[in-house]
Amino acid sequence: MSLLEFNFAARSDVGVHRELNEDSGLASKNLLVVADGLGGHAAGELASSTAIALVNELDLSNSNSEKLHARLKKVTGEISKRLLEQSTRHTERSGLGTTLSLIGLRPDGMAFIFHIGDSRVYFARAGLFERLTTDHTYVQKLIDEGDLTETEAASHPQRALLTQAIDGITPADGDFQVKEVMPGDKFLVCTDGLNAVVKDREIGHALSNLEPAAAVTSLVDLALDRGAPDNVTVIVGDVRQQDTGLEAEPIVVGAAAMVGNRANLSQLRFPTDQMPTPIATEQSAPPSTPLTPASRAPLRAIILTSLLTFGFAVLGIYAALISTQIFVGVNEGRVTIYQSIPQNIAFLQLHRP
């Protein structure tokens, strides 16, 4: 039996209307995770970063589904404990919390999905596409009870109200499921900043037809084009046979990638990660060379010459324009037609009869 792993890509963006990115994401050969932080005064950043660091310590090897579920519940409890400690020690961080949605892949082809909150997990196989998670929100509860339609939920004033989150106070059981996978299967995990403005069918089209890096780029750009009122984090993993070549390092994005958040959580172990490499353009720019004092002098001369040339050109254009203007005035008691404009600069008269 061939061993399996993820070919993955990840991207997080602050969005159009937010000042801080409170999303965090982690992607590796066997784990795709997003966490959407809640709370003001940078509390959301801290909460999602804490979740990413603790989930990173999860051991996926040699475990059946029952043991995996138990381990996930234990990790969730540890995240909750850390968040409670933070909110108790720093009152300005009260109300902090986070969602958590993840896909873990064992080499033998068993994948498990764990979910708390309103981030989402999607799956595609051979043209078929489905959402694997159900939002833990008030409006989803109304939909399930038949009191609200999907269309009505999209504009409901309480659509962001969560019924489950990891906040250090309220217990959150989460949803757990196991899925057998095969090479070619595709997973996408995202925060609600994506599905708030991008429809499921559009997500399915990108996931089914694009490679991970292209799918991530396309979907985040689409969310930004549509106003992205919230942070947007998207992670895609395609299931493939294990590559015996160079192993890809994990990617951490969003708040968890910020040095400051890691410093605040120095007691936790973050992945040894690399930030995602920007997609190269057709013609890359050559590396820049630092300016030395000797190279700055010619540069200053060029800039000064350019500015003087530009200034004289503007004056020439201005003189040409005002020379075609006329106005009527009075000179020594007589009505007089003047050329140019009725203005003076210091002692210089700009018009003549």
Contacts in CASP RR format, 6 or more apart in sequence:
PFRMAT RR
TARGET T0000
AUTHOR 0000-0000-0000
METHOD contacts of the structure
MODEL  1
MSLLEFNFAARSDVGVHRELNEDSGLASKNLLVVADGLGGHAAGELASST
AIALVNELDLSNSNSEKLHARLKKVTGEISKRLLEQSTRHTERSGLGTTL
SLIGLRPDGMAFIFHIGDSRVYFARAGLFERLTTDHTYVQKLIDEGDLTE
TEAASHPQRALLTQAIDGITPADGDFQVKEVMPGDKFLVCTDGLNAVVKD
REIGHALSNLEPAAAVTSLVDLALDRGAPDNVTVIVGDVRQQDTGLEAEP
IVVGAAAMVGNRANLSQLRFPTDQMPTPIATEQSAPPSTPLTPASRAPLR
AIILTSLLTFGFAVLGIYAALISTQIFVGVNEGRVTIYQSIPQNIAFLQL
HRP
1 108 0 8 1.000
2 183 0 8 1.000
2 241 0 8 1.000
2 242 0 8 1.000
3 107 0 8 1.000
3 108 0 8 1.000
3 241 0 8 1.000
3 242 0 8 1.000
4 105 0 8 1.000
4 107 0 8 1.000
4 108 0 8 1.000
4 109 0 8 1.000
4 181 0 8 1.000
4 182 0 8 1.000
4 183 0 8 1.000
4 239 0 8 1.000
4 240 0 8 1.000
4 241 0 8 1.000
4 242 0 8 1.000
5 29 0 8 1.000
5 30 0 8 1.000
5 105 0 8 1.000
5 107 0 8 1.000
5 239 0 8 1.000
5 240 0 8 1.000
5 241 0 8 1.000
5 242 0 8 1.000
5 243 0 8 1.000
6 27 0 8 1.000
6 28 0 8 1.000
6 29 0 8 1.000
6 30 0 8 1.000
6 31 0 8 1.000
6 32 0 8 1.000
6 105 0 8 1.000
6 187 0 8 1.000
6 237 0 8 1.000
6 238 0 8 1.000
6 239 0 8 1.000
6 240 0 8 1.000
7 212 0 8 1.000
7 237 0 8 1.000
7 238 0 8 1.000
7 240 0 8 1.000
8 27 0 8 1.000
8 28 0 8 1.000
8 29 0 8 1.000
8 32 0 8 1.000
8 212 0 8 1.000
8 235 0 8 1.000
8 236 0 8 1.000
8 237 0 8 1.000
8 238 0 8 1.000
8 248 0 8 1.000
8 251 0 8 1.000
9 27 0 8 1.000
9 211 0 8 1.000
9 212 0 8 1.000
9 213 0 8 1.000
9 215 0 8 1.000
9 216 0 8 1.000
9 235 0 8 1.000
9 236 0 8 1.000
9 237 0 8 1.000
9 251 0 8 1.000
9 276 0 8 1.000
10 25 0 8 1.000
10 26 0 8 1.000
10 27 0 8 1.000
10 32 0 8 1.000
10 216 0 8 1.000
10 233 0 8 1.000
10 234 0 8 1.000
10 235 0 8 1.000
10 236 0 8 1.000
10 251 0 8 1.000
10 253 0 8 1.000
10 276 0 8 1.000
11 216 0 8 1.000
11 217 0 8 1.000
11 220 0 8 1.000
11 233 0 8 1.000
11 234 0 8 1.000
11 235 0 8 1.000
11 253 0 8 1.000
11 276 0 8 1.000
12 21 0 8 1.000
12 23 0 8 1.000
12 24 0 8 1.000
12 25 0 8 1.000
12 231 0 8 1.000
12 232 0 8 1.000
12 233 0 8 1.000
12 234 0 8 1.000
12 253 0 8 1.000
12 254 0 8 1.000
12 257 0 8 1.000
13 21 0 8 1.000
13 220 0 8 1.000
13 223 0 8 1.000
13 224 0 8 1.000
13 228 0 8 1.000
13 231 0 8 1.000
13 232 0 8 1.000
13 233 0 8 1.000
14 20 0 8 1.000
14 21 0 8 1.000
14 231 0 8 1.000
15 21 0 8 1.000
15 223 0 8 1.000
15 224 0 8 1.000
15 227 0 8 1.000
15 228 0 8 1.000
15 229 0 8 1.000
15 230 0 8 1.000
15 231 0 8 1.000
15 232 0 8 1.000
16 224 0 8 1.000
16 227 0 8 1.000
16 228 0 8 1.000
16 229 0 8 1.000
17 227 0 8 1.000
17 228 0 8 1.000
17 229 0 8 1.000
17 230 0 8 1.000
18 229 0 8 1.000
18 230 0 8 1.000
18 231 0 8 1.000
20 42 0 8 1.000
20 45 0 8 1.000
20 255 0 8 1.000
21 45 0 8 1.000
21 231 0 8 1.000
21 254 0 8 1.000
21 255 0 8 1.000
22 36 0 8 1.000
22 37 0 8 1.000
22 38 0 8 1.000
22 39 0 8 1.000
22 44 0 8 1.000
22 45 0 8 1.000
22 47 0 8 1.000
22 48 0 8 1.000
22 231 0 8 1.000
22 255 0 8 1.000
23 34 0 8 1.000
23 35 0 8 1.000
23 36 0 8 1.000
23 37 0 8 1.000
23 48 0 8 1.000
23 191 0 8 1.000
23 231 0 8 1.000
23 232 0 8 1.000
23 233 0 8 1.000
23 253 0 8 1.000
23 254 0 8 1.000
23 255 0 8 1.000
24 34 0 8 1.000
24 35 0 8 1.000
24 37 0 8 1.000
24 45 0 8 1.000
24 48 0 8 1.000
24 49 0 8 1.000
24 51 0 8 1.000
24 52 0 8 1.000
24 233 0 8 1.000
24 252 0 8 1.000
24 253 0 8 1.000
24 254 0 8 1.000
24 255 0 8 1.000
24 256 0 8 1.000
24 257 0 8 1.000
25 33 0 8 1.000
25 34 0 8 1.000
25 35 0 8 1.000
25 48 0 8 1.000
25 52 0 8 1.000
25 233 0 8 1.000
25 235 0 8 1.000
25 252 0 8 1.000
25 253 0 8 1.000
25 254 0 8 1.000
25 256 0 8 1.000
26 32 0 8 1.000
26 33 0 8 1.000
26 52 0 8 1.000
26 55 0 8 1.000
26 56 0 8 1.000
26 235 0 8 1.000
26 250 0 8 1.000
26 251 0 8 1.000
26 252 0 8 1.000
26 253 0 8 1.000
26 256 0 8 1.000
26 271 0 8 1.000
26 273 0 8 1.000
27 33 0 8 1.000
27 235 0 8 1.000
27 237 0 8 1.000
27 250 0 8 1.000
27 251 0 8 1.000
27 253 0 8 1.000
28 248 0 8 1.000
28 250 0 8 1.000
28 251 0 8 1.000
28 271 0 8 1.000
29 105 0 8 1.000
29 242 0 8 1.000
29 247 0 8 1.000
29 248 0 8 1.000
30 60 0 8 1.000
30 104 0 8 1.000
30 105 0 8 1.000
30 106 0 8 1.000
30 107 0 8 1.000
31 55 0 8 1.000
31 56 0 8 1.000
31 58 0 8 1.000
31 60 0 8 1.000
31 102 0 8 1.000
31 103 0 8 1.000
31 104 0 8 1.000
31 105 0 8 1.000
32 102 0 8 1.000
32 103 0 8 1.000
32 104 0 8 1.000
32 187 0 8 1.000
32 189 0 8 1.000
32 235 0 8 1.000
32 236 0 8 1.000
32 237 0 8 1.000
33 51 0 8 1.000
33 52 0 8 1.000
33 55 0 8 1.000
33 100 0 8 1.000
33 101 0 8 1.000
33 102 0 8 1.000
33 103 0 8 1.000
33 189 0 8 1.000
33 235 0 8 1.000
34 99 0 8 1.000
34 100 0 8 1.000
34 101 0 8 1.000
34 102 0 8 1.000
34 119 0 8 1.000
34 189 0 8 1.000
34 190 0 8 1.000
34 191 0 8 1.000
34 233 0 8 1.000
34 235 0 8 1.000
35 47 0 8 1.000
35 48 0 8 1.000
35 49 0 8 1.000
35 51 0 8 1.000
35 52 0 8 1.000
35 55 0 8 1.000
35 98 0 8 1.000
35 99 0 8 1.000
35 100 0 8 1.000
35 101 0 8 1.000
35 119 0 8 1.000
35 256 0 8 1.000
36 48 0 8 1.000
36 98 0 8 1.000
36 99 0 8 1.000
36 117 0 8 1.000
36 118 0 8 1.000
36 119 0 8 1.000
36 191 0 8 1.000
36 192 0 8 1.000
36 231 0 8 1.000
36 233 0 8 1.000
37 43 0 8 1.000
37 44 0 8 1.000
37 45 0 8 1.000
37 47 0 8 1.000
37 48 0 8 1.000
37 96 0 8 1.000
37 97 0 8 1.000
37 98 0 8 1.000
37 99 0 8 1.000
37 255 0 8 1.000
38 44 0 8 1.000
38 47 0 8 1.000
38 95 0 8 1.000
38 96 0 8 1.000
38 97 0 8 1.000
38 98 0 8 1.000
38 99 0 8 1.000
38 162 0 8 1.000
38 165 0 8 1.000
38 167 0 8 1.000
39 47 0 8 1.000
39 93 0 8 1.000
39 95 0 8 1.000
39 96 0 8 1.000
39 97 0 8 1.000
40 93 0 8 1.000
40 95 0 8 1.000
40 96 0 8 1.000
41 92 0 8 1.000
41 93 0 8 1.000
42 93 0 8 1.000
43 86 0 8 1.000
43 87 0 8 1.000
43 92 0 8 1.000
43 93 0 8 1.000
43 94 0 8 1.000
43 95 0 8 1.000
43 96 0 8 1.000
43 97 0 8 1.000
44 96 0 8 1.000
44 97 0 8 1.000
44 98 0 8 1.000
44 255 0 8 1.000
45 255 0 8 1.000
45 258 0 8 1.000
45 261 0 8 1.000
46 86 0 8 1.000
46 93 0 8 1.000
46 96 0 8 1.000
46 255 0 8 1.000
46 261 0 8 1.000
46 264 0 8 1.000
46 265 0 8 1.000
47 83 0 8 1.000
47 86 0 8 1.000
47 96 0 8 1.000
47 97 0 8 1.000
47 98 0 8 1.000
47 166 0 8 1.000
48 98 0 8 1.000
48 254 0 8 1.000
48 255 0 8 1.000
48 256 0 8 1.000
49 255 0 8 1.000
49 256 0 8 1.000
49 258 0 8 1.000
49 261 0 8 1.000
49 262 0 8 1.000
49 264 0 8 1.000
49 265 0 8 1.000
50 79 0 8 1.000
50 82 0 8 1.000
50 83 0 8 1.000
50 86 0 8 1.000
50 98 0 8 1.000
50 265 0 8 1.000
50 268 0 8 1.000
51 79 0 8 1.000
51 98 0 8 1.000
51 100 0 8 1.000
51 166 0 8 1.000
52 252 0 8 1.000
52 256 0 8 1.000
52 270 0 8 1.000
53 256 0 8 1.000
53 265 0 8 1.000
53 268 0 8 1.000
53 269 0 8 1.000
53 270 0 8 1.000
54 75 0 8 1.000
54 78 0 8 1.000
54 79 0 8 1.000
54 82 0 8 1.000
54 268 0 8 1.000
55 75 0 8 1.000
55 79 0 8 1.000
55 100 0 8 1.000
55 102 0 8 1.000
56 250 0 8 1.000
56 269 0 8 1.000
56 270 0 8 1.000
56 271 0 8 1.000
57 75 0 8 1.000
57 269 0 8 1.000
58 71 0 8 1.000
58 72 0 8 1.000
58 75 0 8 1.000
59 71 0 8 1.000
60 68 0 8 1.000
60 104 0 8 1.000
60 105 0 8 1.000
60 106 0 8 1.000
61 106 0 8 1.000
63 71 0 8 1.000
63 106 0 8 1.000
65 110 0 8 1.000
65 112 0 8 1.000
65 178 0 8 1.000
68 112 0 8 1.000
68 176 0 8 1.000
68 178 0 8 1.000
69 112 0 8 1.000
69 114 0 8 1.000
69 176 0 8 1.000
72 112 0 8 1.000
72 114 0 8 1.000
72 176 0 8 1.000
73 173 0 8 1.000
76 100 0 8 1.000
76 116 0 8 1.000
76 166 0 8 1.000
76 172 0 8 1.000
76 174 0 8 1.000
77 166 0 8 1.000
79 98 0 8 1.000
79 100 0 8 1.000
79 166 0 8 1.000
80 166 0 8 1.000
80 167 0 8 1.000
80 168 0 8 1.000
80 172 0 8 1.000
81 168 0 8 1.000
82 268 0 8 1.000
83 96 0 8 1.000
83 97 0 8 1.000
83 98 0 8 1.000
83 166 0 8 1.000
83 167 0 8 1.000
83 168 0 8 1.000
84 168 0 8 1.000
84 169 0 8 1.000
86 93 0 8 1.000
86 96 0 8 1.000
87 93 0 8 1.000
87 94 0 8 1.000
87 95 0 8 1.000
87 96 0 8 1.000
87 168 0 8 1.000
95 167 0 8 1.000
96 167 0 8 1.000
97 165 0 8 1.000
97 166 0 8 1.000
97 167 0 8 1.000
97 168 0 8 1.000
98 165 0 8 1.000
98 166 0 8 1.000
98 167 0 8 1.000
99 116 0 8 1.000
99 117 0 8 1.000
99 118 0 8 1.000
99 119 0 8 1.000
99 162 0 8 1.000
99 165 0 8 1.000
99 166 0 8 1.000
99 191 0 8 1.000
100 114 0 8 1.000
100 115 0 8 1.000
100 116 0 8 1.000
100 117 0 8 1.000
100 119 0 8 1.000
100 166 0 8 1.000
101 113 0 8 1.000
101 114 0 8 1.000
101 115 0 8 1.000
101 116 0 8 1.000
101 117 0 8 1.000
101 119 0 8 1.000
101 120 0 8 1.000
101 121 0 8 1.000
101 133 0 8 1.000
101 189 0 8 1.000
102 113 0 8 1.000
102 114 0 8 1.000
102 115 0 8 1.000
102 121 0 8 1.000
102 189 0 8 1.000
103 111 0 8 1.000
103 112 0 8 1.000
103 113 0 8 1.000
103 121 0 8 1.000
103 187 0 8 1.000
103 189 0 8 1.000
104 111 0 8 1.000
104 112 0 8 1.000
104 113 0 8 1.000
105 111 0 8 1.000
105 181 0 8 1.000
105 239 0 8 1.000
106 112 0 8 1.000
107 242 0 8 1.000
109 180 0 8 1.000
109 181 0 8 1.000
109 182 0 8 1.000
109 239 0 8 1.000
110 178 0 8 1.000
110 179 0 8 1.000
110 180 0 8 1.000
110 181 0 8 1.000
111 178 0 8 1.000
111 179 0 8 1.000
111 180 0 8 1.000
111 181 0 8 1.000
111 187 0 8 1.000
111 239 0 8 1.000
112 176 0 8 1.000
112 177 0 8 1.000
112 178 0 8 1.000
112 179 0 8 1.000
113 121 0 8 1.000
113 132 0 8 1.000
113 133 0 8 1.000
113 175 0 8 1.000
113 176 0 8 1.000
113 177 0 8 1.000
113 178 0 8 1.000
113 179 0 8 1.000
114 174 0 8 1.000
114 175 0 8 1.000
114 176 0 8 1.000
115 121 0 8 1.000
115 132 0 8 1.000
115 133 0 8 1.000
115 134 0 8 1.000
115 136 0 8 1.000
115 174 0 8 1.000
115 175 0 8 1.000
115 176 0 8 1.000
116 136 0 8 1.000
116 164 0 8 1.000
116 165 0 8 1.000
116 166 0 8 1.000
116 172 0 8 1.000
116 174 0 8 1.000
116 175 0 8 1.000
117 135 0 8 1.000
117 136 0 8 1.000
117 137 0 8 1.000
117 162 0 8 1.000
117 163 0 8 1.000
117 164 0 8 1.000
117 165 0 8 1.000
117 172 0 8 1.000
117 174 0 8 1.000
118 135 0 8 1.000
118 136 0 8 1.000
118 137 0 8 1.000
118 140 0 8 1.000
118 160 0 8 1.000
118 162 0 8 1.000
118 192 0 8 1.000
119 133 0 8 1.000
119 189 0 8 1.000
119 190 0 8 1.000
119 191 0 8 1.000
119 192 0 8 1.000
120 131 0 8 1.000
120 133 0 8 1.000
120 135 0 8 1.000
120 189 0 8 1.000
120 190 0 8 1.000
120 192 0 8 1.000
120 194 0 8 1.000
120 195 0 8 1.000
121 131 0 8 1.000
121 132 0 8 1.000
121 133 0 8 1.000
121 187 0 8 1.000
121 188 0 8 1.000
121 189 0 8 1.000
122 129 0 8 1.000
122 130 0 8 1.000
122 131 0 8 1.000
122 132 0 8 1.000
122 187 0 8 1.000
122 188 0 8 1.000
122 189 0 8 1.000
122 190 0 8 1.000
122 200 0 8 1.000
122 203 0 8 1.000
122 204 0 8 1.000
122 207 0 8 1.000
123 129 0 8 1.000
123 130 0 8 1.000
123 131 0 8 1.000
123 132 0 8 1.000
123 179 0 8 1.000
123 185 0 8 1.000
123 186 0 8 1.000
123 187 0 8 1.000
123 188 0 8 1.000
124 130 0 8 1.000
124 185 0 8 1.000
124 186 0 8 1.000
124 187 0 8 1.000
124 188 0 8 1.000
124 204 0 8 1.000
124 207 0 8 1.000
124 208 0 8 1.000
125 182 0 8 1.000
125 184 0 8 1.000
125 185 0 8 1.000
125 186 0 8 1.000
127 208 0 8 1.000
129 200 0 8 1.000
129 204 0 8 1.000
129 207 0 8 1.000
129 208 0 8 1.000
131 200 0 8 1.000
132 177 0 8 1.000
132 179 0 8 1.000
133 175 0 8 1.000
134 140 0 8 1.000
134 144 0 8 1.000
134 175 0 8 1.000
135 192 0 8 1.000
136 162 0 8 1.000
136 163 0 8 1.000
136 164 0 8 1.000
136 165 0 8 1.000
136 174 0 8 1.000
137 159 0 8 1.000
137 160 0 8 1.000
137 161 0 8 1.000
137 162 0 8 1.000
137 163 0 8 1.000
138 158 0 8 1.000
138 159 0 8 1.000
138 161 0 8 1.000
138 162 0 8 1.000
138 163 0 8 1.000
139 148 0 8 1.000
139 153 0 8 1.000
139 156 0 8 1.000
139 158 0 8 1.000
139 159 0 8 1.000
139 161 0 8 1.000
140 153 0 8 1.000
140 163 0 8 1.000
141 163 0 8 1.000
142 148 0 8 1.000
142 153 0 8 1.000
142 156 0 8 1.000
143 149 0 8 1.000
143 150 0 8 1.000
143 153 0 8 1.000
148 156 0 8 1.000
153 159 0 8 1.000
160 192 0 8 1.000
164 170 0 8 1.000
164 172 0 8 1.000
164 173 0 8 1.000
164 174 0 8 1.000
165 172 0 8 1.000
166 172 0 8 1.000
181 239 0 8 1.000
182 239 0 8 1.000
183 239 0 8 1.000
183 240 0 8 1.000
183 241 0 8 1.000
184 238 0 8 1.000
184 239 0 8 1.000
184 240 0 8 1.000
185 238 0 8 1.000
185 239 0 8 1.000
186 207 0 8 1.000
186 208 0 8 1.000
186 236 0 8 1.000
186 237 0 8 1.000
186 238 0 8 1.000
186 239 0 8 1.000
187 236 0 8 1.000
187 237 0 8 1.000
187 239 0 8 1.000
188 203 0 8 1.000
188 204 0 8 1.000
188 207 0 8 1.000
188 215 0 8 1.000
188 234 0 8 1.000
188 235 0 8 1.000
188 236 0 8 1.000
188 237 0 8 1.000
189 234 0 8 1.000
189 235 0 8 1.000
190 203 0 8 1.000
190 219 0 8 1.000
190 232 0 8 1.000
190 233 0 8 1.000
190 234 0 8 1.000
190 235 0 8 1.000
191 230 0 8 1.000
191 231 0 8 1.000
191 232 0 8 1.000
191 233 0 8 1.000
192 230 0 8 1.000
193 223 0 8 1.000
193 228 0 8 1.000
193 229 0 8 1.000
193 230 0 8 1.000
193 231 0 8 1.000
193 232 0 8 1.000
193 233 0 8 1.000
194 203 0 8 1.000
194 219 0 8 1.000
194 220 0 8 1.000
194 223 0 8 1.000
194 232 0 8 1.000
194 233 0 8 1.000
194 234 0 8 1.000
195 203 0 8 1.000
196 223 0 8 1.000
196 229 0 8 1.000
196 230 0 8 1.000
197 222 0 8 1.000
197 223 0 8 1.000
197 226 0 8 1.000
197 227 0 8 1.000
197 228 0 8 1.000
197 229 0 8 1.000
198 219 0 8 1.000
198 222 0 8 1.000
198 223 0 8 1.000
198 226 0 8 1.000
202 219 0 8 1.000
202 222 0 8 1.000
203 219 0 8 1.000
206 214 0 8 1.000
206 215 0 8 1.000
206 218 0 8 1.000
206 219 0 8 1.000
207 215 0 8 1.000
207 236 0 8 1.000
210 218 0 8 1.000
211 238 0 8 1.000
212 236 0 8 1.000
212 237 0 8 1.000
212 238 0 8 1.000
213 279 0 8 1.000
215 234 0 8 1.000
215 236 0 8 1.000
216 234 0 8 1.000
216 235 0 8 1.000
216 236 0 8 1.000
217 279 0 8 1.000
219 234 0 8 1.000
220 232 0 8 1.000
220 234 0 8 1.000
223 232 0 8 1.000
224 232 0 8 1.000
231 254 0 8 1.000
233 253 0 8 1.000
233 254 0 8 1.000
235 253 0 8 1.000
249 271 0 8 1.000
249 272 0 8 1.000
249 273 0 8 1.000
249 274 0 8 1.000
250 271 0 8 1.000
250 272 0 8 1.000
250 273 0 8 1.000
250 274 0 8 1.000
251 273 0 8 1.000
251 274 0 8 1.000
251 275 0 8 1.000
251 276 0 8 1.000
252 270 0 8 1.000
252 271 0 8 1.000
252 273 0 8 1.000
252 275 0 8 1.000
253 275 0 8 1.000
253 276 0 8 1.000
255 261 0 8 1.000
256 262 0 8 1.000
256 270 0 8 1.000
257 273 0 8 1.000
257 275 0 8 1.000
262 270 0 8 1.000
291 299 0 8 1.000
322 340 0 8 1.000
322 341 0 8 1.000
322 350 0 8 1.000
323 339 0 8 1.000
323 340 0 8 1.000
325 339 0 8 1.000
325 340 0 8 1.000
325 341 0 8 1.000
326 337 0 8 1.000
326 338 0 8 1.000
326 339 0 8 1.000
326 340 0 8 1.000
327 337 0 8 1.000
327 338 0 8 1.000
327 341 0 8 1.000
327 342 0 8 1.000
327 351 0 8 1.000
328 335 0 8 1.000
328 336 0 8 1.000
328 337 0 8 1.000
328 338 0 8 1.000
329 335 0 8 1.000
329 336 0 8 1.000
329 337 0 8 1.000
329 338 0 8 1.000
329 342 0 8 1.000
330 336 0 8 1.000
331 353 0 8 1.000
336 353 0 8 1.000
337 353 0 8 1.000
338 351 0 8 1.000
338 352 0 8 1.000
338 353 0 8 1.000
339 351 0 8 1.000
339 352 0 8 1.000
339 353 0 8 1.000
340 350 0 8 1.000
340 351 0 8 1.000
340 352 0 8 1.000
341 350 0 8 1.000
341 351 0 8 1.000
342 351 0 8 1.000
343 350 0 8 1.000
343 351 0 8 1.000
344 350 0 8 1.000
END
